[in-house]
């Protein structure tokens, strides 16, 4: 592809504004520059073109024939550019790009999006799996959903919308007639590599001592751990919202219920100039969270 010549875009824009509005002062107001700045840009464009584009006294400048031809072409060109910009902007405004932990996206967010689309058919939601702090200046997200006690970050807004509870889960077949705390030592324990302290946190929140397991099995992500639990490969630990449907369907049981945690799910948005449509998503998210079923309460665990 041939290299595009370096067009004097600032000068062309100044000349187009003057030609369209008829006065340097009006062009200066539109471009938020001084009268002199517009005049200098027009003169520089004349020098580059090697032809006069304006004529007459400074307070009553008119376009020359060459200036009229250039103004007509530039007018069409800027109109096309503006139409293209508006079309791209409108398409971008119709899509919200949400950064979300993978398991929450699969187990809770995506299964509920049909109600959002029914209410807002003009908007689309794009979900990308991501973790950790979000940098809206570097990442192409409009909002992020994070599970944390606080969501630090200068200029960010964090809205807590859903409480978090967690507890051990397993397949009904693995539980058999019943499970007590001591059984957690003999049953294979499922761990998630990205959250190795999960069992210690649950023990602290539940107020119990969890015995060491004879066998530990590690998985890369929480959703792998949960599928392993459904398959009867051991006892996993999960936030309630991730397994609510599986427990309702009988694929998993939670013999000890779920303990509350101090962390919550937050919707994180940039503090300045959030995208249009984000307000609708935020309101919908709060409504959906309010309909989330309550977890089975923490039960007394017996050794």
Residue frames relative to the residue before (quaternion, step in Angstrom):
aa qw qx qy qz dx dy dz
X 1.0000 0.0000 0.0000 0.0000 0.00 0.00 0.00
X 0.4714 -0.6873 0.4743 0.2834 3.56 -0.86 1.00
X 0.5148 -0.6397 0.4789 0.3104 3.55 -1.11 0.72
X 0.3997 -0.7153 0.5239 0.2328 3.56 -0.90 0.98
X 0.4708 -0.6729 0.4843 0.3016 3.58 -0.91 0.87
X 0.5269 -0.6436 0.4609 0.3094 3.55 -1.19 0.62
X 0.1833 -0.8169 0.5423 0.0707 3.54 -0.09 1.33
X 0.4459 -0.6772 0.5109 0.2857 3.61 -1.04 0.71
X 0.1240 -0.8663 0.4773 0.0788 3.57 0.55 1.19
X 0.6384 0.5274 -0.3405 0.4454 3.59 0.98 -0.76
X 0.6702 0.4890 -0.2943 0.4745 3.55 0.95 -0.88
X 0.6439 0.5197 -0.3244 0.4584 3.59 0.98 -0.80
X 0.6503 0.5092 -0.3163 0.4666 3.56 1.00 -0.81
X 0.6465 0.5123 -0.3219 0.4648 3.59 0.97 -0.82
X 0.6684 0.4931 -0.3082 0.4638 3.59 0.90 -0.88
X 0.6471 0.5237 -0.3260 0.4481 3.61 0.92 -0.85
X 0.6487 0.5084 -0.3206 0.4669 3.59 0.97 -0.81
X 0.6547 0.5048 -0.3134 0.4672 3.58 0.94 -0.86
X 0.6769 0.4979 -0.2998 0.4518 3.58 0.86 -0.96
X 0.6850 0.4875 -0.2870 0.4591 3.60 0.99 -0.77
X 0.7652 0.3807 -0.1889 0.4836 3.58 0.96 -0.92
X 0.4438 -0.7483 0.4057 0.2803 3.57 1.23 -0.38
X 0.7762 0.2233 -0.1450 0.5715 3.59 1.23 -0.16
X 0.5491 -0.6131 0.4658 0.3250 3.52 -1.12 0.78
X 0.6528 0.5326 -0.3253 0.4294 3.59 0.95 -0.84
X 0.6612 0.4897 -0.3124 0.4747 3.59 0.98 -0.79
X 0.6263 0.5221 -0.3296 0.4760 3.59 1.03 -0.75
X 0.6408 0.5273 -0.3204 0.4568 3.57 1.00 -0.85
X 0.6502 0.5119 -0.3161 0.4640 3.60 0.97 -0.84
X 0.6652 0.5046 -0.3141 0.4519 3.59 0.90 -0.86
X 0.7479 0.4012 -0.2092 0.4857 3.57 0.95 -0.88
X 0.3807 -0.7472 0.4646 0.2845 3.60 1.33 -0.08
X 0.5410 0.5432 -0.4391 0.4684 3.56 0.93 0.99
X 0.6210 -0.5406 0.4038 0.3988 3.58 -1.28 -0.02
X 0.6633 -0.4841 0.4008 0.4062 3.52 -1.35 0.33
X 0.6622 0.5212 -0.2994 0.4475 3.56 0.97 -0.89
X 0.6281 0.5417 -0.3436 0.4404 3.59 1.03 -0.74
X 0.6475 0.5000 -0.3211 0.4770 3.60 0.98 -0.80
X 0.6454 0.5276 -0.3217 0.4489 3.58 0.94 -0.89
X 0.6617 0.5038 -0.3105 0.4604 3.59 0.93 -0.88
X 0.6502 0.5143 -0.3223 0.4570 3.60 0.97 -0.81
X 0.6428 0.5117 -0.3272 0.4668 3.60 0.98 -0.78
X 0.6588 0.4978 -0.3109 0.4707 3.60 0.95 -0.87
X 0.6495 0.5066 -0.3320 0.4596 3.61 0.98 -0.76
X 0.6312 0.5209 -0.3356 0.4665 3.58 1.06 -0.69
X 0.6208 0.5298 -0.3334 0.4720 3.60 1.03 -0.75
X 0.6546 0.5117 -0.3154 0.4585 3.57 0.97 -0.84
X 0.6668 0.4959 -0.3012 0.4677 3.58 0.98 -0.84
X 0.6942 0.4618 -0.2737 0.4795 3.60 1.01 -0.79
X 0.3316 -0.7554 0.4984 0.2664 3.57 1.13 -0.60
X 0.6958 0.3834 -0.2698 0.5442 3.58 1.14 0.57
X 0.4971 -0.6403 0.4920 0.3176 3.57 -1.15 0.59
X 0.2047 -0.7873 0.5743 0.0918 3.53 -0.90 0.96
X 0.7645 0.2207 -0.1309 0.5914 3.57 1.26 -0.42
X 0.0599 -0.7879 0.6120 0.0327 3.56 -1.27 0.41
X 0.6460 0.5245 -0.3905 0.3939 3.54 -1.24 0.43
X 0.7012 -0.4453 0.3278 0.4501 3.58 -1.30 0.01
X 0.6658 -0.5504 0.3378 0.3737 3.55 -1.20 0.63
X 0.7218 0.4279 -0.2549 0.4805 3.59 1.04 -0.68
X 0.7690 0.2339 -0.1636 0.5720 3.60 1.26 0.08
X 0.1028 0.8351 -0.5308 0.1015 3.57 0.88 0.95
X 0.1149 -0.7660 0.6305 0.0505 3.53 -1.14 0.80
X 0.5342 -0.6170 0.4678 0.3393 3.55 -1.23 0.37
X 0.3983 -0.6584 0.5808 0.2656 3.53 -1.16 0.70
X 0.7028 -0.4187 0.3282 0.4723 3.58 -1.28 0.02
X 0.6515 0.5029 -0.3120 0.4746 3.58 0.99 -0.88
X 0.6466 0.5246 -0.3157 0.4550 3.58 1.02 -0.81
X 0.6453 0.5170 -0.3227 0.4605 3.58 1.02 -0.78
X 0.6444 0.5104 -0.3291 0.4648 3.58 0.99 -0.80
X 0.6732 0.4842 -0.3010 0.4708 3.57 0.93 -0.89
X 0.6411 0.5317 -0.3303 0.4441 3.60 0.97 -0.83
X 0.6438 0.5246 -0.3255 0.4520 3.59 0.99 -0.83
X 0.6858 0.4784 -0.2832 0.4697 3.58 0.89 -0.93
X 0.6589 0.5041 -0.3107 0.4638 3.56 0.97 -0.88
X 0.6127 0.5582 -0.3535 0.4336 3.58 1.02 -0.75
X 0.6582 0.4926 -0.3030 0.4821 3.58 0.94 -0.91
X 0.6683 0.5201 -0.3036 0.4366 3.56 0.91 -0.94
X 0.6866 0.4665 -0.2892 0.4767 3.59 0.87 -0.91
X 0.6026 0.5415 -0.3631 0.4602 3.61 1.07 -0.61
X 0.6615 0.4983 -0.3032 0.4713 3.59 0.97 -0.87
X 0.6421 0.5170 -0.3240 0.4641 3.57 0.99 -0.82
X 0.6645 0.5009 -0.3076 0.4615 3.57 0.93 -0.86
X 0.6351 0.5186 -0.3303 0.4675 3.59 0.99 -0.76
X 0.6527 0.5104 -0.3110 0.4657 3.58 0.97 -0.87
X 0.6489 0.5214 -0.3133 0.4570 3.56 0.95 -0.89
X 0.6746 0.4960 -0.3005 0.4567 3.57 0.89 -0.94
X 0.6426 0.5259 -0.3280 0.4505 3.59 1.01 -0.78
X 0.6636 0.4896 -0.2993 0.4799 3.56 0.95 -0.90
X 0.6593 0.5132 -0.3051 0.4571 3.58 0.96 -0.89
X 0.6472 0.5174 -0.3212 0.4585 3.56 0.98 -0.83
X 0.6467 0.5077 -0.3167 0.4730 3.58 1.01 -0.83
X 0.6571 0.5053 -0.3108 0.4650 3.58 1.00 -0.83
X 0.6461 0.5247 -0.3201 0.4526 3.58 1.02 -0.75
X 0.6600 0.5184 -0.3109 0.4460 3.58 1.14 -0.55
X 0.7213 0.3791 -0.2454 0.5252 3.60 1.22 -0.25
X 0.1526 -0.7536 0.6338 0.0840 3.56 -1.00 0.91
X 0.2002 -0.7811 0.5849 0.0877 3.56 -0.73 1.10
X 0.0830 -0.8284 0.5534 -0.0224 3.55 -0.38 1.32
X 0.2442 -0.7355 0.6172 0.1355 3.56 -0.92 0.99
X 0.1052 0.8167 -0.5506 0.1370 3.57 -0.69 1.08
X 0.5591 -0.5670 0.4779 0.3708 3.56 -1.16 0.60
X 0.5893 -0.6531 0.3535 0.3181 3.54 -0.88 1.01
X 0.6871 0.4903 -0.3023 0.4429 3.58 0.85 -0.92
X 0.6424 0.5025 -0.3314 0.4744 3.59 0.97 -0.77
X 0.6290 0.5368 -0.3355 0.4513 3.58 1.00 -0.79
X 0.7220 0.4525 -0.2534 0.4579 3.59 0.84 -0.98
X 0.7748 0.4062 -0.1903 0.4456 3.55 0.86 -1.03
X 0.8210 0.2291 -0.1029 0.5127 3.61 1.07 -0.56
X 0.7416 0.4473 -0.2658 0.4235 3.59 0.63 -1.08
X 0.7265 0.4579 -0.2675 0.4369 3.59 0.58 -1.14
X 0.6537 0.5128 -0.3488 0.4337 3.67 0.86 -0.74
X 0.7120 0.4438 -0.2598 0.4781 3.62 1.18 -0.39
X 0.4919 0.7131 -0.4155 0.2772 3.60 1.21 -0.28
X 0.5319 0.6328 -0.4256 0.3680 3.61 1.10 -0.41
X 0.6492 0.5077 -0.3322 0.4587 3.59 1.02 -0.69
X 0.6159 0.5277 -0.3485 0.4699 3.60 1.10 -0.61
X 0.6811 0.4845 -0.2962 0.4622 3.58 0.89 -0.92
X 0.6173 0.5381 -0.3510 0.4540 3.59 1.07 -0.66
X 0.6976 0.4546 -0.2652 0.4862 3.57 1.05 -0.76
X 0.7986 0.1540 -0.0538 0.5793 3.58 1.05 -0.78
X 0.0638 -0.8453 0.5296 0.0288 3.62 0.43 1.16
X 0.6111 0.5651 -0.3551 0.4257 3.60 1.19 -0.36
X 0.7053 0.4251 -0.2497 0.5095 3.60 1.26 -0.26
X 0.1429 -0.7559 0.6291 0.1113 3.54 -1.21 0.55
X 0.2835 -0.7502 0.5791 0.1463 3.54 -1.20 0.65
X 0.1017 -0.7606 0.6397 0.0439 3.54 -0.89 1.00
X 0.1344 -0.8119 0.5672 0.0318 3.57 -0.65 1.15
X 0.0530 -0.7857 0.6163 0.0002 3.56 -0.87 1.01
X 0.4224 -0.6962 0.5212 0.2554 3.55 -0.90 0.94
X 0.2218 0.7562 -0.5866 0.1870 3.57 -0.78 1.04
X 0.1774 -0.7825 0.5934 0.0631 3.53 -1.19 0.65
X 0.7341 0.4441 -0.2933 0.4217 3.56 -1.29 0.14
X 0.7510 -0.3711 0.2759 0.4713 3.56 -1.31 -0.08
X 0.2693 -0.7604 0.5712 0.1518 3.55 -1.09 0.72
X 0.1567 -0.7693 0.6163 0.0613 3.54 -1.01 0.93
X 0.2556 -0.8118 0.5069 0.1370 3.57 -0.15 1.28
X 0.5948 0.5649 -0.3717 0.4347 3.60 1.21 -0.29
X 0.7633 0.3481 -0.1797 0.5138 3.58 1.15 -0.59
X 0.7475 0.3632 -0.2003 0.5188 3.58 1.11 -0.61
X 0.4866 -0.7221 0.4206 0.2547 3.60 -0.96 0.85
X 0.4034 0.7293 -0.4660 0.2970 3.59 1.05 0.70
X 0.3643 -0.7055 0.5631 0.2290 3.54 -1.21 0.61
X 0.7784 -0.0378 0.0359 0.6256 3.58 1.21 -0.52
X 0.1798 -0.7697 0.6028 0.1084 3.55 -1.28 0.36
X 0.2218 -0.7339 0.6239 0.1515 3.55 -1.18 0.63
X 0.0196 0.8124 -0.5768 0.0831 3.53 -0.69 1.17
X 0.3044 -0.7106 0.6067 0.1853 3.54 -1.22 0.67
X 0.3112 0.7408 -0.5240 0.2824 3.57 -0.36 1.25
X 0.5438 -0.5864 0.4681 0.3759 3.57 -1.29 0.25
X 0.7614 -0.0159 -0.0037 0.6480 3.55 1.11 -0.72
X 0.2512 -0.7460 0.5945 0.1641 3.56 -1.20 0.46
X 0.1390 -0.8268 0.5394 0.0784 3.60 0.02 1.24
X 0.3829 0.7069 -0.5471 0.2331 3.50 -1.24 0.38
X 0.4336 -0.7204 0.4823 0.2456 3.52 -0.71 1.09
X 0.8368 0.1914 -0.1570 0.4883 3.54 -0.90 0.95
X 0.5756 0.5885 -0.3837 0.4185 3.61 1.24 0.17
X 0.2410 -0.7252 0.6232 0.1666 3.52 -1.27 0.50
X 0.0813 -0.8027 0.5907 0.0069 3.58 -0.79 1.05
X 0.1068 -0.8034 0.5856 0.0145 3.56 -0.60 1.19
X 0.2608 -0.7501 0.5801 0.1809 3.65 -0.54 1.06
X 0.0411 -0.8415 0.5385 -0.0122 3.59 -0.68 1.03
X 0.8074 0.1544 -0.0752 0.5644 3.62 1.16 -0.30
X 0.3854 -0.7111 0.5409 0.2308 3.57 -0.85 1.00
X 0.2959 -0.7605 0.5557 0.1588 3.54 -1.22 0.51
X 0.0288 -0.7536 0.6567 -0.0099 3.54 -1.09 0.91
X 0.0339 -0.8109 0.5829 0.0386 3.59 -1.05 0.56
X 0.0818 0.7953 -0.5952 0.0811 3.53 -1.27 0.50
X 0.6218 -0.5404 0.4082 0.3933 3.59 -1.28 0.27
X 0.0540 -0.7822 0.6205 0.0136 3.55 -1.10 0.78
X 0.0369 0.7832 -0.6187 0.0491 3.55 -1.19 0.62
X 0.6010 -0.5439 0.4274 0.4005 3.53 -1.28 0.18
X 0.5910 -0.5756 0.4147 0.3840 3.63 -1.07 0.58
X 0.6300 0.5436 -0.3451 0.4342 3.59 1.01 -0.75
X 0.6630 0.4964 -0.3128 0.4649 3.60 0.99 -0.78
X 0.6498 0.5262 -0.3228 0.4435 3.59 1.04 -0.71
X 0.2195 -0.7978 0.5330 0.1769 3.57 1.01 -0.71
X 0.8295 -0.1790 0.1496 0.5074 3.55 -0.96 -0.90
X 0.7759 -0.2352 0.1793 0.5572 3.58 1.11 -0.45
X 0.2273 -0.7687 0.5875 0.1107 3.54 -1.25 0.45
X 0.0994 -0.7522 0.6479 0.0669 3.54 -1.08 0.84
X 0.7390 -0.4450 0.2668 0.4297 3.55 -1.28 0.32
X 0.6351 0.5535 -0.3370 0.4203 3.58 0.97 -0.82
X 0.5917 0.5912 -0.3668 0.4072 3.59 1.15 -0.55
X 0.5608 0.6080 -0.3922 0.4025 3.59 1.19 -0.40
X 0.6001 0.5483 -0.3652 0.4537 3.60 1.23 -0.24
X 0.7429 0.4177 -0.2350 0.4673 3.58 0.95 -0.81
X 0.6602 0.5043 -0.3150 0.4590 3.59 1.11 -0.56
X 0.5482 -0.5877 0.4563 0.3819 3.63 -1.02 0.63
X 0.2641 -0.7691 0.5660 0.1356 3.57 -0.95 0.91
X 0.2614 -0.7723 0.5656 0.1234 3.53 -0.82 1.05
X 0.0741 -0.8066 0.5864 -0.0078 3.55 -0.78 1.08
X 0.3119 -0.7239 0.5851 0.1906 3.54 -1.20 0.59
X 0.4887 -0.7088 0.4199 0.2872 3.57 -0.63 1.12
X 0.7017 0.4821 -0.2787 0.4444 3.58 0.96 -0.81
X 0.7719 0.2245 -0.1438 0.5771 3.60 1.25 -0.17
X 0.0124 -0.8671 0.4979 0.0014 3.61 0.65 1.09
X 0.6798 0.4999 -0.2941 0.4488 3.60 1.17 -0.48
X 0.3491 0.7904 -0.4636 0.1960 3.58 1.26 0.04
X 0.6819 0.4863 -0.3083 0.4510 3.62 0.85 -0.88
X 0.6321 0.5167 -0.3366 0.4693 3.60 1.00 -0.73
X 0.6446 0.5153 -0.3249 0.4619 3.58 1.01 -0.78
X 0.6560 0.4996 -0.3272 0.4615 3.58 0.94 -0.82
X 0.6231 0.5414 -0.3426 0.4486 3.60 0.96 -0.81
X 0.6693 0.4936 -0.2983 0.4685 3.58 0.96 -0.87
X 0.6924 0.4734 -0.2852 0.4639 3.59 0.90 -0.87
X 0.7064 0.4424 -0.2561 0.4895 3.59 1.09 -0.72
X 0.3932 -0.7415 0.4624 0.2862 3.58 1.24 -0.32
X 0.5716 0.5681 -0.3880 0.4471 3.57 1.05 0.77
X 0.3845 -0.6575 0.5809 0.2870 3.51 -1.38 0.14
X 0.2312 -0.7817 0.5676 0.1156 3.55 -0.66 1.11
X 0.3832 -0.7394 0.4980 0.2416 3.61 -0.63 1.04
X 0.5873 -0.5670 0.4393 0.3750 3.54 -1.19 0.49
X 0.3927 -0.7196 0.5229 0.2337 3.56 -0.99 0.82
X 0.5085 -0.6378 0.4857 0.3143 3.54 -1.13 0.64
X 0.7977 0.1008 -0.0360 0.5935 3.57 1.09 -0.65
X 0.1147 -0.7808 0.6123 0.0478 3.55 -0.96 0.94
X 0.0884 -0.7740 0.6258 0.0390 3.55 -1.02 0.86
X 0.1806 -0.8218 0.5375 0.0560 3.54 -0.71 1.10
X 0.1007 -0.7787 0.6186 0.0307 3.52 -1.12 0.84
X 0.6203 -0.6124 0.3631 0.3291 3.52 -1.16 0.71
X 0.8147 0.1057 -0.0109 0.5701 3.58 0.95 -0.91
X 0.6594 -0.5156 0.3654 0.4071 3.55 -1.25 0.42
X 0.6693 0.5051 -0.3347 0.4299 3.61 0.88 -0.83
X 0.5878 0.5265 -0.3781 0.4841 3.63 1.15 -0.41
X 0.6397 0.5339 -0.3177 0.4525 3.55 0.96 -0.90
X 0.6799 0.4905 -0.2993 0.4556 3.59 0.92 -0.86
X 0.6444 0.4991 -0.3322 0.4746 3.59 0.99 -0.73
X 0.6124 0.5291 -0.3454 0.4751 3.59 1.10 -0.65
X 0.6363 0.5154 -0.3297 0.4699 3.59 1.02 -0.75
X 0.6392 0.5163 -0.3267 0.4671 3.60 0.95 -0.84
X 0.6891 0.4824 -0.2724 0.4672 3.58 1.03 -0.79
X 0.5260 -0.6669 0.3979 0.3468 3.60 1.25 0.00
X 0.4231 0.7336 -0.4449 0.2911 3.58 1.20 0.42
X 0.7953 -0.2022 0.1291 0.5567 3.59 1.21 -0.09
X 0.5844 -0.5476 0.4644 0.3782 3.52 -1.38 -0.25
X 0.1259 -0.7965 0.5892 0.0506 3.56 -0.76 1.07
X 0.3142 -0.7134 0.5890 0.2132 3.53 -1.34 0.16
X 0.0527 0.8353 -0.5372 0.1043 3.55 -0.72 1.04
X 0.5255 -0.5457 0.5330 0.3769 3.54 -1.28 0.37
X 0.6048 -0.5999 0.3933 0.3460 3.55 -1.07 0.77
X 0.6783 0.5281 -0.3171 0.4005 3.58 0.81 -0.97
X 0.6151 0.5600 -0.3452 0.4345 3.60 1.17 -0.51
X 0.7980 0.3208 -0.1279 0.4939 3.59 1.03 -0.77
X 0.3594 0.7632 -0.4860 0.2286 3.61 1.22 0.00
X 0.6925 0.4672 -0.2907 0.4666 3.62 0.87 -0.87
X 0.6480 0.5159 -0.3254 0.4561 3.58 0.99 -0.78
X 0.6529 0.4887 -0.3195 0.4825 3.59 1.02 -0.71
X 0.6404 0.5188 -0.3263 0.4628 3.59 0.97 -0.80
X 0.7052 0.4516 -0.2526 0.4847 3.58 1.09 -0.75
X 0.5165 -0.6689 0.4057 0.3481 3.59 1.23 -0.12
X 0.4521 0.6877 -0.4582 0.3357 3.58 1.23 0.25
X 0.7793 0.1349 -0.0645 0.6085 3.56 1.19 -0.58
X 0.1599 -0.7340 0.6423 0.1522 3.53 -1.33 0.30
X 0.2343 -0.7387 0.6151 0.1450 3.54 -1.30 0.44
X 0.2041 -0.8545 0.4613 0.1241 3.60 0.26 1.24
X 0.7582 0.3557 -0.2066 0.5060 3.61 1.12 -0.51
X 0.5174 -0.6330 0.4248 0.3888 3.59 1.24 0.10
X 0.5018 -0.6484 0.4932 0.2908 3.55 -1.30 -0.31
X 0.3015 -0.7550 0.5626 0.1498 3.53 -0.94 0.99
X 0.4730 -0.6592 0.4932 0.3138 3.61 -1.00 0.72
X 0.2050 -0.7608 0.6037 0.1217 3.56 -1.17 0.60
X 0.5474 -0.6289 0.4318 0.3443 3.61 -1.15 0.38
X 0.6319 0.5280 -0.3454 0.4502 3.60 1.22 -0.13
X 0.1645 -0.7830 0.5960 0.0679 3.56 -1.21 0.57
X 0.5118 -0.5891 0.5137 0.3566 3.53 -1.33 0.26
X 0.1107 -0.8039 0.5842 0.0139 3.57 -0.85 1.07
X 0.2766 -0.6794 0.6449 0.2147 3.51 -1.27 0.56
X 0.1322 -0.8061 0.5763 0.0245 3.56 -0.54 1.22
X 0.0075 0.8002 -0.5975 0.0506 3.56 -0.82 1.05
X 0.5665 -0.5710 0.4497 0.3883 3.58 -1.17 0.43
X 0.5197 -0.6794 0.4284 0.2913 3.55 -0.97 0.84
X 0.7687 0.3185 -0.1640 0.5298 3.59 1.09 -0.65
X 0.8831 -0.0024 -0.0168 0.4690 3.54 -1.12 0.87
X 0.0601 0.8006 -0.5926 0.0658 3.63 0.52 1.08
X 0.5950 -0.6010 0.3997 0.3538 3.56 -1.09 0.68
X 0.5479 -0.5916 0.4800 0.3456 3.51 -1.17 0.69
X 0.6918 0.4108 -0.3399 0.4869 3.59 -0.90 0.92
X 0.5742 0.6065 -0.3775 0.3999 3.56 1.19 -0.49
X 0.5903 0.5656 -0.3634 0.4468 3.59 1.10 -0.63
X 0.6542 0.5084 -0.3094 0.4667 3.57 0.97 -0.86
X 0.6528 0.5032 -0.3160 0.4699 3.58 0.98 -0.81
X 0.6419 0.5299 -0.3227 0.4506 3.58 0.95 -0.85
X 0.6718 0.4898 -0.3030 0.4657 3.60 0.89 -0.90
X 0.6474 0.5115 -0.3152 0.4689 3.58 1.00 -0.82
X 0.6447 0.5350 -0.3224 0.4408 3.58 0.94 -0.88
X 0.6515 0.5082 -0.3155 0.4666 3.59 0.95 -0.84
X 0.6538 0.5109 -0.3123 0.4627 3.58 0.97 -0.84
X 0.6585 0.5034 -0.3118 0.4645 3.58 0.95 -0.85
X 0.6428 0.5251 -0.3268 0.4520 3.58 0.96 -0.83
X 0.6391 0.5402 -0.3267 0.4393 3.58 1.06 -0.73
X 0.6907 0.4606 -0.2803 0.4818 3.60 1.18 -0.48
X 0.4334 0.7062 -0.4661 0.3102 3.60 1.25 -0.07
X 0.4791 -0.6812 0.4609 0.3066 3.62 -0.86 0.86
X 0.5081 -0.6296 0.4903 0.3242 3.56 -1.15 0.62
X 0.4783 -0.6825 0.4651 0.2984 3.61 -0.98 0.74
X 0.5897 -0.5096 0.4588 0.4268 3.59 -1.23 0.30
X 0.4756 -0.7041 0.4467 0.2803 3.56 -0.77 1.00
X 0.6153 -0.5391 0.4296 0.3823 3.53 -1.22 0.58
X 0.1736 -0.7870 0.5860 0.0847 3.59 -0.80 1.02
X 0.6109 -0.5353 0.4324 0.3915 3.51 -1.26 0.45
X 0.2267 -0.7786 0.5732 0.1172 3.56 -0.79 1.01
X 0.1876 -0.7938 0.5737 0.0746 3.52 -0.84 1.02
X 0.4539 -0.6720 0.5135 0.2805 3.50 -1.05 0.73
